[in-house]
Amino acid sequence: MCAFYYDKEKKMQETYSYQIKSKGRTEEKDIEKLAIKLKEIIQDSSCKDVVLLCIGSDRYVGDSLGPLVGTMLKESQVPFRVYGTLEEPVHAFNLKGIVKEIKKQFKKPLIISVDASIGKENQVGYILFKEGPLIPGKAVEKMLPAVGDYHFVGIVNYIDPLPTTQFLNDTRLFTVMNLAKTIVKVIVEVSDHLSKDQES
């Protein structure tokens, strides 16, 4: 389920912490900067457990960012708990139950949510990292709980005169894959930084 539509009103309410253009000229430097920032967030947090909540469904290309990220993270064997994969997606029908399960299993975890989003045409291909929860399903008018202490969103498509839900079927897999790979690079780099700090 796509998180929300980044419109002018949203921009007035929030300022982005970080923004990366996937496959952009400064992507590697931006990944490094964000990885260092996220490592600091994890180290400064009083939470012992880091949970990555990757939201979406593999039934639609435009909604598959979260499950792709979750699957790639599990394959990379990051030392964080990952919910939401292609095999076991976290979506509109089970999100509330998964959030309850996380709260039951972990005492005050640091939850980092990942979801797809739609924005303006010139935002497609960008990844945004922001403090605070995201609201899944807002773009497709689903009422779901806000989730996450921090969140990543990948802008997979933009709204045009077609019905809002049409973008789910009209999104390029190439775009979604690039966004997923970039988010995974950030998180894997965070893991590497934390491992090096523990060794030294």
C-alpha positions in Angstrom: 0.0 0.0 0.0 1.6 3.3 -0.9 2.3 5.5 2.0 0.9 8.9 1.0 1.0 11.6 -1.7 3.7 14.2 -1.1 1.9 17.3 -2.1 2.4 21.0 -1.3 0.5 20.7 2.0 2.7 17.8 3.1 5.8 19.8 2.3 4.6 22.7 4.4 4.0 20.4 7.4 7.3 18.5 7.2 10.9 19.0 6.2 12.8 16.0 4.9 15.7 14.8 6.9 17.4 13.2 3.9 16.7 12.8 0.2 18.5 10.5 -2.3 18.0 10.2 -6.0 18.4 6.5 -6.9 20.9 6.1 -9.7 21.7 9.8 -9.3 25.2 11.3 -9.7 25.7 11.8 -6.0 24.0 8.6 -4.9 27.0 6.9 -3.3 27.9 10.0 -1.2 24.3 10.4 -0.2 24.0 6.8 0.8 27.2 7.1 3.0 25.8 10.3 4.7 22.5 8.7 5.4 24.1 5.5 6.7 26.2 7.5 9.1 23.1 9.4 10.3 21.0 6.3 10.7 23.9 4.6 12.6 23.9 7.6 15.0 20.2 7.4 15.5 20.4 3.7 16.4 23.4 4.2 18.7 21.7 7.2 20.4 18.5 5.4 20.9 17.7 3.7 24.2 16.0 0.9 22.2 17.8 -2.4 22.2 15.9 -3.8 19.2 15.8 -2.4 15.7 12.8 -3.5 13.7 12.5 -2.9 9.9 8.8 -2.9 8.9 8.6 -3.2 5.1 5.1 -2.5 4.0 3.4 -3.4 0.7 2.2 -6.2 -1.6 3.9 -8.1 -4.4 0.5 -8.2 -6.2 1.1 -4.8 -7.7 4.4 -3.5 -9.1 3.8 0.0 -7.6 3.2 -1.5 -4.2 6.1 -4.0 -4.1 8.9 -1.7 -2.8 8.5 -2.8 0.8 8.5 -6.6 0.2 11.4 -6.3 -2.2 13.4 -4.3 0.4 12.5 -6.8 3.1 13.5 -9.8 1.0 16.9 -8.2 0.0 17.6 -7.3 3.7 17.0 -10.9 4.8 19.2 -12.2 2.0 21.9 -9.7 3.2 21.5 -11.1 6.7 21.4 -7.7 8.4 21.4 -8.0 12.2 18.0 -6.3 12.5 14.5 -7.9 12.7 12.8 -7.6 9.4 9.0 -7.8 8.8 7.6 -7.8 5.3 9.0 -9.9 2.5 7.9 -11.2 -0.9 7.1 -14.5 0.9 5.4 -13.0 3.9 4.3 -9.4 3.0 3.0 -6.9 5.5 -0.1 -5.2 3.9 -3.4 -3.6 4.7 -5.0 -6.8 5.9 -2.4 -7.9 8.4 -0.6 -4.6 9.4 -2.5 -4.1 12.6 -1.8 -7.7 13.7 1.9 -7.4 12.8 2.3 -4.1 14.8 0.6 -5.8 17.8 3.0 -8.8 17.4 6.1 -6.4 17.3 4.9 -4.6 20.5 4.3 -7.9 22.2 7.7 -9.4 21.3 9.9 -6.3 21.8 10.0 -3.8 24.6 10.1 -0.3 23.0 11.8 -1.3 19.7 13.2 1.3 17.3 10.8 0.8 14.3 12.0 2.0 10.9 9.2 1.7 8.3 9.7 1.3 4.5 6.9 1.9 2.0 6.2 3.2 -1.5 4.7 6.5 -2.2 3.4 8.7 -5.0 4.5 12.3 -5.5 5.0 14.7 -8.3 6.5 13.7 -11.6 9.9 15.3 -10.8 10.0 13.3 -7.5 9.9 9.9 -9.1 13.0 7.9 -8.2 13.7 9.8 -5.0 14.0 8.2 -1.6 13.0 10.2 1.5 14.1 9.5 5.0 12.2 11.2 7.8 11.8 11.2 11.5 8.3 10.1 12.7 5.7 7.6 11.5 4.3 7.1 8.0 0.7 6.6 7.3 0.3 3.6 5.0 -2.6 3.6 2.5 -3.4 7.3 2.5 -2.9 7.6 -1.2 -5.5 4.9 -1.9 -7.8 6.1 0.9 -7.3 3.2 3.3 -7.5 3.9 7.1 -4.4 2.3 8.6 -2.4 3.0 11.7 0.7 5.3 11.6 3.8 3.2 12.0 7.5 3.8 12.7 9.8 6.0 14.7 11.5 6.8 11.4 10.6 5.9 7.8 11.9 5.5 4.3 9.6 6.2 1.4 10.5 5.6 -2.3 8.6 7.7 -4.8 7.5 5.1 -7.4 5.1 7.1 -9.5 3.1 10.3 -9.7 -0.6 11.2 -9.9 -2.0 12.0 -13.2 -5.6 12.3 -14.5 -6.1 8.5 -14.1 -7.8 7.2 -11.0 -5.5 7.2 -7.9 -5.2 3.4 -7.7 -4.3 3.1 -11.4 -0.7 4.0 -10.7 -0.3 0.6 -8.9 -0.6 -1.0 -12.3 1.2 1.7 -14.2 4.6 1.7 -12.3 7.9 0.5 -13.8 9.5 -2.4 -12.0 12.9 -0.8 -13.0 12.1 2.2 -10.9 11.0 0.1 -7.9 14.1 -2.1 -8.1 16.4 0.9 -8.2 14.7 2.4 -5.1 14.8 -1.0 -3.3 18.5 -1.5 -4.0 19.4 2.0 -2.8 17.4 1.6 0.5 19.1 -1.8 1.1 22.5 -0.3 0.4 21.9 2.3 3.2 20.8 -0.3 5.7 23.5 -2.7 4.9 26.1 0.1 5.2 24.6 1.0 8.6 25.1 -2.7 9.7 28.7 -2.6 8.5 29.4 0.6 10.4 27.9 -0.8 13.6 29.9 -4.0 13.2 33.2 -2.1 12.7 32.4 0.0 15.8 31.9 -3.1 17.9 35.2 -4.6 16.7 37.2 -1.5 17.5 
